[in-house]
Amino acid sequence: MNTPPGLCEPLIDVDATAQLIGLHPKTIMRMARDKRIPAFHLGRYWMFRPSLIDTWLTTQLQSTVANPSA
């Protein structure tokens, strides 16, 4: 997602992140709490930047392909 200079990228919530990745929302919340996924804790809500999730997911996929036994 390309954001014009000077504008903040919209954040997405746990449900949208879960749908984007294909995991259950409780799994996403647990991963955020454990700092296994890039997230922001705003008040009582976990929020996610789609670009960081995309980068994280790409990294996870690349490490899985590089180390299939891991």
Summary of the structure (lengths in Angstrom):
residues: 70
radius of gyration: 13.2
end to end distance: 30.1
largest distance: 42.8
contacts: 158
relative contact order: 0.18
helix: 49%
strand: 13%
